[in-house]
Amino acid sequence: MIPRPACRNERGFIAPRLLGLLLLAGGLLLNRWTLGLLLAPDGQIDGEWRNAQIAGMQLLLVLGGLTLIQPRVRAWCAASRLRLVGVTLAIPALAALLMVAGMGTYTYLTQHQHTINNNRIGDATPAQLQWAEDIRRRGWEVALKNGWFDFEKAKRDGFEPQWGDREHFVNRANLFDDEILNIEKPEFLMYLDTPRGKLLAGYMFFTRHLEDHGPTPFGPLGAWHFHPWPGRGYCALEKILPISRPDEHGQCAEGEWVDRSAEMFHVYLIDHPLGPFTDAMVFPGADAPFDVAWIHPILVHFTVALFLLAVALDLLAWLTRHKSLHTVAFVNLAVAAVLTLGTMAAGMAAEMHVLISEADHALLHRHKNFAFAVVACIVVLAIWRGVLRGGFPARAAPLYMLLALTGAGLTVTAAYWGGELVYRLGVSVRAIDDFALDNYLRKVDNALGRPPLPPRQATTLGN
């Protein structure tokens, strides 16, 4: 937090600007790369939470330093204790908000994207379509024959939890043999946690060696992928089965150090919203009480409405010369500027949790790029009006209105692409995922002769 004397007055406090400069320098220098070189054996700070703490402290120091450097801010704070408290609380709040957006971007780019080694161009041939149909049918038959819908039976057959993973269960004998993409001997079984226990969702296949490329009888219908592990990496048996992290010296007590996974391929028995061979390893649970993706659509409606209203009021006031409307417009713009930062942060957090295919990611990035442009317009306009203490720029009115109308156009465009994501592609629409899970549960129950879902749960899941 900001030292109170620095924001209150100049007397009794030595060189507040000097302290501000020191805080600013500290915030810029104490980053994850500098700290990694100083403290980490491999030069990298590992772990999302550690990086989040560093980013939050950086932002707090930078914002605090900038506040102390500005004499007008100190004078403004000196006017009342309420302003002092407001600034003191606003700085860590803004730092936290920016940190969420930044860490959301960093986490998504480093852990939620896969590297695809498959050419998806072109339509599937009849032979490829037949292979896709056959492997899902055979996968269902093999699971029934071996009793793998019973999680305890799968464990007795040698499928054990993968280190650090609650969804993928590995069979080491199958992993280290030389058979690839054999539905009778899968390297992994994938299980989902449901109110009824572990539910078999499908298979995951591995290549035998780290640099191998898997066979592609499915053509453009799917893709092998691997996960990059920058920084500290993992210790893996025969370079393909992670079993631990290296120690502080970067050494492995067992296994060999690797900075990426072997190539893998999924075959879902469940009707996954992204298709049976999607590289998305997550499936939203029907009993989840809350999803962070829900925050973004709540905030974005306020951001859009308030900003468009502010632009409309400013335009009307400029054309009719009713200056009182400029005041109302500024209030709407100021609130929109605060909310748009929360909207952006929530959107970045939601991006990590939505299920979306690689092809549809282009639309998501288009929506996101327009949204970033909207944020830039709103922030610039809000700062411009803030410098004028809420007044409307008389001399530069045409330029201001041009920027405002441009921002309004970008807002409508970003909203259109957001609507395409939801209403056409069904991104983050929970009912689609629940319906797929419900149908699969009923299919499993019918095959095993179990009683169907209770009526209340069936209704909840989409019937």
LUMTIBA-137215 format. One line per 5 residues: number of its first residue (from 0); for each residue x, y, z of C-alpha. Coordinates in steps of 0.1 Angstrom, whole numbers, plus 2048, in hexadecimal, padded with zeros to 3 digits. Layout:
! residues N
NUM = X,Y,Z | ...;
! end
This chain:
! residues 463
0 = 800,800,800 | 80A,824,7FC | 81C,834,81A | 804,84C,828 | 81C,86A,82D;
5 = 825,869,808 | 801,86D,7FE | 7F9,886,81A | 813,8A1,818 | 837,8A9,811;
10 = 841,8B2,835 | 850,898,84B | 857,881,82D | 878,881,81B | 877,881,7F5;
15 = 856,870,7ED | 860,871,7C8 | 880,85E,7D0 | 86C,843,7E2 | 855,842,7C4;
20 = 872,83D,7AC | 880,822,7C2 | 85E,810,7C3 | 85B,813,79D | 87E,806,797;
25 = 878,7E9,7AF | 857,7E0,79E | 869,7DF,77C | 888,7CD,787 | 879,7B3,79E;
30 = 868,79F,782 | 866,779,77E | 884,778,766 | 89B,78C,77E | 890,778,79C;
35 = 894,758,788 | 8B9,760,780 | 8BF,769,7A5 | 8AC,74E,7B7 | 8A4,730,7A0;
40 = 8BE,716,796 | 8B1,714,772 | 8AA,73A,76F | 884,736,76F | 86A,73D,78A;
45 = 853,71F,789 | 82E,71E,792 | 810,733,78A | 80B,73E,7AE | 82F,74A,7B2;
50 = 82D,75E,791 | 80C,76C,79C | 81B,779,7BC | 838,788,7AA | 822,799,791;
55 = 80B,7A7,7AC | 828,7B5,7C0 | 836,7C4,7A0 | 816,7D6,798 | 812,7E2,7BB;
60 = 835,7F1,7BC | 831,801,79A | 80F,810,7A1 | 81B,81C,7C3 | 83A,82B,7B5;
65 = 827,83E,799 | 80F,84C,7B4 | 82B,859,7C9 | 83D,869,7AB | 81E,87D,7A1;
70 = 81B,89D,7B6 | 7F7,8A3,7AB | 7ED,881,7B8 | 7FD,889,7DA | 7EC,8AA,7DC;
75 = 7CB,89B,7D2 | 7CE,881,7EE | 7D8,89B,807 | 7B5,8AB,803 | 7A3,891,818;
80 = 7A8,870,82A | 78D,861,815 | 7A2,866,7F5 | 7C1,858,807 | 7AE,839,811;
85 = 7A0,836,7ED | 7C2,838,7DC | 7D1,820,7F6 | 7B6,806,7EE | 7B4,80D,7C9;
90 = 7D9,806,7C2 | 7DA,7E2,7CE | 7B7,7DC,7BF | 7C3,7E8,79D | 7E3,7D4,7A1;
95 = 7CF,7B5,7A8 | 7B8,7BB,78A | 7D5,7C0,772 | 7E7,7A2,781 | 7C9,78B,77A;
100 = 7C8,796,756 | 7ED,792,751 | 7F0,771,763 | 7D1,764,750 | 7E3,76C,72F;
105 = 804,75D,73B | 7F4,73D,748 | 7DF,738,729 | 7FD,73C,711 | 814,725,725;
110 = 7FC,70A,731 | 7DC,70A,71E | 7E7,708,6FA | 7F4,6EA,6E9 | 80D,6E6,6CD;
115 = 7FC,6D4,6B0 | 811,6BF,698 | 7F6,6B7,67F | 7EA,6C6,65F | 7C5,6CD,664;
120 = 7C0,6D9,640 | 7A8,6C7,62A | 789,6B1,62E | 78B,68E,63D | 78A,670,625;
125 = 770,654,629 | 78C,63E,637 | 795,658,652 | 770,65D,65B | 76C,637,65E;
130 = 78B,635,674 | 77D,650,68B | 75C,63D,68E | 76D,61C,694 | 785,627,6AF;
135 = 769,636,6C4 | 753,617,6C0 | 770,600,6C9 | 77A,617,6E6 | 757,612,6F4;
140 = 759,5EC,6EF | 77B,5E9,6FF | 771,5FD,71D | 752,5E7,722 | 766,5C7,71D;
145 = 781,5D1,736 | 769,5E0,74F | 77B,602,74E | 75B,615,755 | 762,608,778;
150 = 77F,61D,784 | 78B,603,79D | 78D,5E9,781 | 7A2,600,76D | 7BA,604,78A;
155 = 7BD,5DF,78D | 7C5,5DD,768 | 7E4,5F3,76E | 7D7,617,769 | 7E5,62D,784;
160 = 7E3,653,78A | 7FB,667,776 | 811,67D,78C | 801,69E,792 | 7E1,695,77E;
165 = 7BE,68C,789 | 7AF,684,767 | 7C9,66E,755 | 7D2,64B,761 | 7F0,63B,751;
170 = 7F8,617,74A | 81E,615,74A | 81F,5F4,738 | 80C,602,71B | 81F,623,71C;
175 = 841,613,719 | 838,5F9,6FE | 83C,600,6D9 | 817,600,6D0 | 808,622,6C6;
180 = 7E3,62B,6C3 | 7D8,608,6CD | 7B5,60A,6DC | 7BA,5E9,6ED | 7D9,5F5,700;
185 = 7D4,61B,707 | 7EF,62D,719 | 7D6,641,72D | 7B2,640,738 | 7A1,662,73F;
190 = 788,664,75B | 772,681,765 | 767,688,789 | 741,687,78C | 728,684,7A9;
195 = 727,65F,7A1 | 74C,65B,7A3 | 767,656,788 | 758,656,765 | 76C,648,747;
200 = 76D,663,72D | 785,655,714 | 7A9,64B,70B | 7CA,65D,707 | 7E6,64F,6F1;
205 = 80B,658,6F3 | 828,654,6DB | 844,63E,6E6 | 860,657,6E6 | 861,67C,6ED;
210 = 868,688,6C9 | 851,66E,6B8 | 834,679,6A3 | 814,665,6A6 | 802,654,689;
215 = 7E5,667,67A | 7CB,650,66B | 7B1,66A,675 | 7BF,684,65D | 7B1,6A7,664;
220 = 797,69A,67E | 7B0,69C,69A | 7D4,6A4,6A4 | 7F0,697,6BA | 7FD,6B3,6D1;
225 = 816,6B8,6EC | 81A,6CF,70A | 838,6E6,70D | 846,6E9,730 | 85D,708,730;
230 = 873,710,74D | 877,6F5,768 | 869,6D8,754 | 862,6B5,762 | 874,695,76A;
235 = 866,679,754 | 86C,654,751 | 87A,64C,72F | 873,671,727 | 84D,66C,723;
240 = 83E,665,746 | 841,683,75E | 847,677,781 | 855,696,794 | 864,6B8,791;
245 = 88A,6BD,791 | 89A,6C8,7B1 | 8A8,6EB,7B8 | 8C7,6E3,7A4 | 8B3,6D7,786;
250 = 8BC,6B3,78C | 8A4,695,78A | 8A7,67A,7A5 | 894,662,78D | 88C,666,768;
255 = 89A,67F,750 | 894,6A5,74D | 87C,6AF,731 | 86D,6D1,727 | 84F,6C3,713;
260 = 838,6A5,712 | 837,689,6F9 | 81C,68C,6DE | 7F9,681,6E9 | 7D8,67A,6D9;
265 = 7B5,679,6EA | 798,663,6E1 | 779,66D,6F4 | 75C,655,6F9 | 747,671,707;
270 = 737,689,6EE | 750,6A5,6F5 | 744,6C7,6EA | 764,6CC,6D5 | 763,6AA,6C5;
275 = 770,687,6CD | 795,68E,6C6 | 798,6B1,6D5 | 7B8,6BB,6E6 | 7A5,6CB,702;
280 = 7A9,6B5,720 | 78F,6C5,736 | 769,6C0,737 | 755,6D6,74E | 744,6C4,76B;
285 = 71E,6C6,76D | 720,6CB,792 | 738,6E9,792 | 727,704,7A7 | 73A,721,796;
290 = 74E,728,777 | 766,746,774 | 75A,749,750 | 739,756,75D | 748,777,76A;
295 = 751,784,747 | 72E,785,738 | 721,796,757 | 73A,7B3,756 | 73C,7B7,731;
300 = 717,7C1,72E | 71D,7DE,746 | 73D,7E8,734 | 72C,7E9,712 | 70C,7FA,71D;
305 = 71D,815,732 | 737,81D,717 | 71F,81F,6FA | 708,834,710 | 725,84C,718;
310 = 72E,84F,6F3 | 709,855,6E9 | 705,870,704 | 725,882,6FB | 71B,882,6D6;
315 = 6F8,88F,6DF | 707,8AA,6F5 | 720,8B4,6DB | 705,8B7,6C0 | 6EB,8C9,6D6;
320 = 704,8DC,6EC | 6F3,8CF,70C | 712,8CF,722 | 700,8BD,73F | 6FF,89E,72A;
325 = 725,89E,729 | 726,89A,74E | 70F,87C,74D | 724,86D,731 | 744,871,746;
330 = 734,85E,763 | 72B,842,74D | 74D,842,73C | 75F,842,75E | 74B,824,76A;
335 = 750,812,749 | 776,817,74B | 777,806,76D | 761,7EA,763 | 773,7E4,742;
340 = 793,7DA,755 | 77F,7C0,768 | 76E,7B5,748 | 790,7B0,738 | 79E,79D,756;
345 = 780,787,758 | 781,780,733 | 7A5,775,735 | 79E,75F,752 | 780,750,740;
350 = 795,748,722 | 7A9,72F,736 | 789,71B,73F | 774,71A,71F | 774,6FD,708;
355 = 77B,708,6E5 | 78A,6F7,6C6 | 7AA,702,6B6 | 797,70E,696 | 77F,723,6AB;
360 = 79B,733,6BE | 79F,74B,6A1 | 77D,75A,6A9 | 785,75C,6CD | 7A6,76F,6C6;
365 = 793,786,6AE | 77A,78E,6CA | 796,793,6E3 | 7AA,7AA,6CC | 78C,7C1,6C6;
370 = 785,7C1,6EC | 7A9,7CC,6F3 | 7A4,7E9,6DB | 784,7F2,6ED | 796,7F2,70E;
375 = 7B0,809,700 | 796,822,6F3 | 783,823,713 | 7A2,828,728 | 7B0,843,712;
380 = 78E,855,712 | 78A,852,737 | 7AD,860,73E | 7A7,87C,725 | 787,886,737;
385 = 798,881,759 | 7B3,89A,750 | 797,8B2,748 | 786,8AA,769 | 769,89B,757;
390 = 766,8B7,73E | 761,8B3,719 | 77E,8BD,702 | 770,8DB,6F0 | 78D,8E1,6D8;
395 = 794,8BD,6D1 | 770,8B2,6D1 | 771,8A4,6AD | 78F,88F,6B5 | 780,883,6D6;
400 = 75F,879,6C6 | 771,868,6AA | 784,852,6C3 | 764,84D,6D7 | 750,842,6B9;
405 = 76C,82B,6AE | 76C,81B,6D0 | 746,817,6CD | 74A,806,6AC | 765,7EF,6BA;
410 = 74E,7E7,6D7 | 731,7DC,6C1 | 749,7C7,6AC | 759,7B6,6CA | 736,7B0,6D8;
415 = 72B,7A0,6B7 | 749,788,6B7 | 742,780,6DC | 71E,777,6D2 | 72B,761,6B6;
420 = 741,74E,6D0 | 723,748,6E7 | 705,744,6D0 | 715,733,6B2 | 731,71F,6C1;
425 = 723,71A,6E4 | 743,724,6F5 | 73F,723,71B | 71A,718,718 | 718,700,734;
430 = 6F8,6F0,728 | 70A,6E1,709 | 724,6D1,71F | 70A,6C5,738 | 6F5,6B6,71D;
435 = 713,6A2,70F | 71B,695,732 | 6F7,68C,739 | 6F4,678,718 | 715,666,71F;
440 = 70B,65D,743 | 6EA,64E,736 | 6FD,63A,71C | 715,62C,736 | 6F8,623,74D;
445 = 6E5,611,732 | 704,5FD,728 | 70C,5F3,74C | 6E7,5ED,755 | 6E8,608,770;
450 = 6C9,61C,77A | 6C7,63D,767 | 6CE,65F,776 | 6B4,66D,78F | 69B,685,77F;
455 = 6A8,6A4,791 | 6CB,69E,785 | 6C0,696,762 | 6AD,6B7,760 | 6CC,6C9,76D;
460 = 6E1,6BA,753 | 6CD,6C6,736 | 6AD,6B1,730;
! end
